[in-house]
Amino acid sequence: MLKALVPVDGSENSLRAVKHLINLVQGREPMDVHILNVQEPIDAWEVKRCFKAEEIEAMQESAGGDALQAARVLLDEAAIPFTAQVLIGDVAESVARYAREIGADKIIMGTRGMTPLANLMLGSIATKVIHLTDIPVTLVR
């Protein structure tokens, strides 16, 4: 069975990647589906001064869960089983590392995410992931 990783940030572009995956899976051989949200580390001293490290991590886990929610709904409605994961770290590096760790056969991702700066280019995260992995990457617009 093929294994696919879909990084999700809650944006419409990332949800289009989930919909693309659903179209691939329906009517074909089952696929081991993994959805992933990566939260960037919070380094702001103002935040670190007010919250304990565990509290910051809990907030990031919660935000990651929120970002995955729409993808979960789409996959549940399509009756496609999946594994969801939230990581904290550099987004592109975390996506590439997680794909290697789970033995992904493909990565399916949107071309642009939530950040305004990313909208100026193909998608800085997508570009970095392509350069960091030898796993085939499908970009969905």
C-alpha positions in Angstrom: 0.0 0.0 0.0 1.3 3.4 -0.9 1.9 6.0 1.9 1.1 9.7 1.3 1.9 12.7 3.4 -0.2 15.8 3.1 1.1 18.8 5.0 -1.8 21.0 6.1 -1.8 24.6 7.4 -5.6 25.3 7.3 -5.3 27.3 4.1 -7.6 26.8 1.1 -4.6 25.7 -0.9 -3.7 22.9 1.6 -7.3 21.8 1.6 -7.2 21.5 -2.2 -4.2 19.1 -1.7 -6.4 17.0 0.6 -9.2 17.0 -2.0 -6.7 15.9 -4.6 -5.6 13.1 -2.4 -9.2 12.0 -1.9 -9.7 11.9 -5.7 -6.7 9.7 -6.0 -7.8 7.3 -3.3 -11.5 6.9 -4.2 -12.0 4.0 -6.5 -8.4 2.9 -6.3 -6.2 0.9 -4.1 -6.3 2.1 -0.5 -3.6 4.5 0.6 -2.0 5.0 4.0 -2.7 8.7 4.5 -0.9 11.0 6.9 -1.8 14.6 7.5 0.7 16.9 9.2 0.7 20.4 10.6 3.9 22.0 11.6 4.0 24.9 14.1 7.0 27.2 14.0 8.8 27.5 17.3 7.9 30.6 19.4 11.0 32.5 20.3 9.6 35.8 21.3 10.9 36.7 24.7 7.6 38.4 25.5 5.8 35.1 25.2 8.5 33.1 26.9 8.4 35.5 29.8 4.7 35.1 30.4 4.3 31.4 29.7 6.0 28.2 30.7 7.5 26.0 27.9 4.8 23.4 28.5 2.1 26.0 28.1 3.6 27.3 24.9 3.8 23.8 23.5 0.2 23.1 24.5 -0.9 26.3 22.7 1.0 25.2 19.6 -0.5 21.7 19.7 -3.9 23.2 20.0 -3.3 25.6 17.0 -2.0 22.7 15.0 -5.1 20.6 15.8 -7.3 23.6 14.7 -5.3 23.8 11.4 -5.9 20.1 10.8 -9.6 20.2 11.6 -11.0 20.9 8.1 -8.7 18.2 6.5 -10.0 15.7 9.1 -13.6 16.5 8.2 -12.9 16.1 4.5 -11.2 12.7 5.0 -13.8 11.5 7.4 -16.6 12.4 5.0 -14.7 10.5 2.2 -14.4 7.5 4.7 -10.6 7.6 4.2 -8.7 6.5 7.3 -5.7 8.7 8.2 -3.1 9.5 10.8 -2.8 13.1 12.0 0.3 14.7 13.6 1.3 18.1 14.9 5.0 18.9 15.0 6.9 22.0 16.2 9.9 23.1 14.2 11.1 24.6 10.9 8.1 23.8 8.6 10.0 22.5 5.5 12.6 20.6 7.4 9.9 19.0 9.6 7.8 18.0 6.6 10.8 16.4 4.8 12.0 14.6 8.0 8.5 13.3 8.9 8.0 12.0 5.3 11.3 10.1 5.7 10.4 8.8 9.1 7.1 7.3 8.1 8.4 6.0 4.8 6.2 8.2 2.6 6.0 7.3 -1.1 4.7 10.8 -2.0 4.1 14.2 -0.5 1.0 16.1 -1.7 0.9 19.8 -0.8 -0.6 23.1 -1.7 1.7 25.6 -3.5 1.0 28.4 -1.1 0.1 28.6 2.5 -1.2 31.1 5.0 1.8 33.5 5.1 1.5 36.6 3.0 5.1 36.4 2.1 4.6 32.9 0.7 2.0 34.2 -1.6 4.6 36.2 -3.5 6.3 33.1 -4.8 5.5 29.5 -5.7 5.5 28.9 -2.0 8.7 29.1 -0.1 7.8 26.1 2.0 6.9 24.0 -1.0 10.1 25.0 -2.7 12.2 24.1 0.4 10.5 20.7 0.7 11.3 19.9 -2.9 14.9 20.7 -2.3 15.1 18.8 1.1 13.7 15.4 0.0 14.1 12.8 -2.7 10.4 11.7 -2.2 8.2 12.7 -5.1 6.2 15.9 -4.3 2.9 16.8 -6.0 2.0 20.5 -5.8 -1.6 21.3 -6.0 -2.8 24.8 -7.0 
